[in-house]
Amino acid sequence: MTNKKLFACLIVLFISLFVYANPVEDGKIIFTSRCAACHNVNKVLTGPALAGVDQRRSMEWITKFIQSSQSLVKSGDKDAVALFQQFNRVPMPDHPDLTSDHIKSIVEYIKSESKPVGEQVAPFAKPGKREPGYKPLSLQKDYLIFLVYLAIVGMLIAVLLFAVHVNSLKQKTQNKKSW
């Protein structure tokens, strides 16, 4: 089963190498197939949020970490050890088949998806600007909806009363026949 997944990932990788000339598109394909299960650009998941990773670390370090994170951890690299500790000692899978160009295209994709620092404010920080997902009804503006609702309820009551009246007439006729 894992061989099939690896084969599918390799096919996607090779197609992306030959079809797309845009490094952001290449990075998106690789990120989606290899990284998105544990990482998001702007949110912490199983692994850290990756926005700004190119500003925190060098491309050489990023490449080494992606190709073999545990090699850096075992060598005592303080940043790698800190990440390993911070994320519950869950090792990141090694990706030795990704070249430095692949990793650069992933970083380009991450840059394109990163939100500016000003947008990282909690969504409830300015409640006056948020609108509800629905518009409450008001009697002044939506009187037609209320009238239609009342008409439907009235019709349902009339149908029920009619059904009760028909049922009672049926019972009376049956009682007369049984005499």
Phi and psi in degrees as a GROMACS rama.xvg file:
@    title "Ramachandran Plot"
@    xaxis  label "Phi"
@    yaxis  label "Psi"
@TYPE xy
-70.1558  -29.3201  THR-2
-64.6273  -37.4405  ASN-3
-65.5971  -41.6462  LYS-4
-65.4006  -42.5436  LYS-5
-63.5893  -42.2792  LEU-6
-62.6802  -43.0091  PHE-7
-64.212  -40.8228  ALA-8
-63.4505  -41.903  CYS-9
-65.0792  -38.8765  LEU-10
-62.3382  -46.7292  ILE-11
-60.2339  -40.9568  VAL-12
-63.6288  -46.9678  LEU-13
-67.5049  -38.4366  PHE-14
-63.2016  -42.9102  ILE-15
-63.5037  -33.0783  SER-16
-67.5861  -34.9831  LEU-17
-95.3747  -27.7835  PHE-18
-87.4229  -43.8763  VAL-19
-100.018  134.957  TYR-20
-101.485  -10.3135  ALA-21
-84.3513  119.503  ASN-22
-63.6013  -29.3292  PRO-23
-66.2955  -42.5087  VAL-24
-66.3413  -41.4783  GLU-25
-60.3485  -45.889  ASP-26
-62.8353  -36.9973  GLY-27
-63.5531  -43.8169  LYS-28
-64.0821  -46.2766  ILE-29
-65.8782  -44.7612  ILE-30
-60.2225  -45.1923  PHE-31
-62.9628  -40.8449  THR-32
-83.646  -26.8148  SER-33
-111.431  -33.7428  ARG-34
-110.827  -28.6455  CYS-35
-65.2234  -17.9266  ALA-36
-67.0285  -30.7859  ALA-37
-116.534  -18.2754  CYS-38
-125.267  149.609  HIS-39
-128.932  155.107  ASN-40
-69.0969  -42.9014  VAL-41
-111.423  -2.45097  ASN-42
-129.063  150.296  LYS-43
-82.393  127.639  VAL-44
-117.759  -130.946  LEU-45
-64.6181  -35.2999  THR-46
-113.494  176.45  GLY-47
-70.3545  157.515  PRO-48
-66.8339  140.361  ALA-49
-101.731  0.0660121  LEU-50
-59.4193  131.371  ALA-51
77.01  11.7438  GLY-52
-61.1408  -32.2761  VAL-53
-70.5325  -20.0375  ASP-54
-88.7515  -25.8232  GLN-55
-86.2801  -30.3315  ARG-56
-132.772  157.648  ARG-57
-80.2017  158.453  SER-58
-62.2606  -34.6953  MET-59
-62.5709  -45.1714  GLU-60
-65.306  -43.6717  TRP-61
-59.3668  -44.6305  ILE-62
-62.0024  -46.5976  THR-63
-61.8737  -42.0862  LYS-64
-65.9162  -41.9839  PHE-65
-68.8716  -40.7601  ILE-66
-69.2788  -35.7208  GLN-67
-162.154  88.4251  SER-68
-64.6265  -37.7684  SER-69
-69.4316  -27.2941  GLN-70
-63.1117  -41.8503  SER-71
-68.1206  -39.3081  LEU-72
-63.1744  -45.8056  VAL-73
-68.4568  -26.6833  LYS-74
-77.6645  -9.38817  SER-75
91.393  13.7241  GLY-76
-58.2078  122.209  ASP-77
-64.1214  -36.8109  LYS-78
-69.2596  -42.4136  ASP-79
-64.7711  -42.1709  ALA-80
-65.0404  -40.8814  VAL-81
-63.2314  -42.5938  ALA-82
-64.0027  -42.9882  LEU-83
-60.4082  -43.0103  PHE-84
-69.0849  -41.9262  GLN-85
-62.9975  -34.0891  GLN-86
-105.381  46.7029  PHE-87
56.7714  33.2205  ASN-88
57.475  30.4047  ARG-89
-89.0674  116.912  VAL-90
-74.7448  140.842  PRO-91
-78.5759  136.22  MET-92
-61.1659  144.314  PRO-93
-77.748  145.095  ASP-94
-130.34  68.043  HIS-95
-69.2028  -17.2819  PRO-96
-80.126  -11.5599  ASP-97
-82.2374  125.053  LEU-98
-81.9879  172.134  THR-99
-64.852  -30.2712  SER-100
-67.6441  -40.1995  ASP-101
-61.0133  -43.8015  HIS-102
-68.3479  -36.6702  ILE-103
-63.0127  -38.8771  LYS-104
-68.9249  -33.1481  SER-105
-64.2803  -44.0111  ILE-106
-64.455  -37.6168  VAL-107
-62.9389  -41.0443  GLU-108
-63.2248  -43.5904  TYR-109
-60.975  -41.189  ILE-110
-61.1288  -41.183  LYS-111
-69.6667  -26.096  SER-112
-95.8488  -8.7925  GLU-113
-69.4666  135.69  SER-114
-83.7998  143.238  LYS-115
-61.7022  156.213  PRO-116
-57.9035  -36.3452  VAL-117
-64.8657  -23.9181  GLY-118
-86.0878  -2.13522  GLU-119
-87.9212  19.0923  GLN-120
-77.2265  145.321  VAL-121
-58.7874  145.355  ALA-122
-65.5951  -18.4036  PRO-123
-96.3385  7.91767  PHE-124
-67.4328  -30.8053  ALA-125
-126.646  78.1578  LYS-126
-64.5728  -23.5594  PRO-127
-65.4509  -25.5263  GLY-128
-89.1126  -14.4516  LYS-129
-84.5609  139.932  ARG-130
-111.995  146.834  GLU-131
-67.023  158.554  PRO-132
-75.0269  -1.78145  GLY-133
-139.217  160.709  TYR-134
-109.791  117.655  LYS-135
-63.1982  145.725  PRO-136
-75.4423  145.872  LEU-137
-128.973  142.706  SER-138
-64.0377  -33.4477  LEU-139
-69.7417  -43.1385  GLN-140
-87.0621  -35.7468  LYS-141
-113.363  38.8484  ASP-142
-62.8601  -31.4646  TYR-143
-63.1574  -39.9072  LEU-144
-63.077  -41.3992  ILE-145
-64.9553  -40.7139  PHE-146
-63.8443  -42.6369  LEU-147
-64.0833  -41.9302  VAL-148
-60.7377  -48.2427  TYR-149
-63.0788  -38.3964  LEU-150
-63.9914  -41.4986  ALA-151
-66.0442  -43.5023  ILE-152
-62.5502  -43.2042  VAL-153
-60.7095  -41.1163  GLY-154
-66.2355  -39.0701  MET-155
-64.9114  -41.0122  LEU-156
-63.7992  -42.6447  ILE-157
-62.9866  -41.8917  ALA-158
-64.1415  -41.6043  VAL-159
-64.4238  -43.7541  LEU-160
-62.6327  -40.8803  LEU-161
-63.1367  -42.1956  PHE-162
-64.541  -39.2817  ALA-163
-65.7046  -42.285  VAL-164
-63.7737  -43.5238  HIS-165
-63.3503  -41.9715  VAL-166
-64.0263  -40.6664  ASN-167
-68.7961  -35.6274  SER-168
-65.1547  -39.1553  LEU-169
-61.2449  -45.3983  LYS-170
-64.0712  -37.8329  GLN-171
-65.0176  -42.0492  LYS-172
-67.6332  -35.4834  THR-173
-69.6499  -36.4127  GLN-174
-66.8914  -36.3532  ASN-175
-67.2424  -37.8061  LYS-176
-68.5718  -33.4906  LYS-177
-74.1763  -12.8264  SER-178
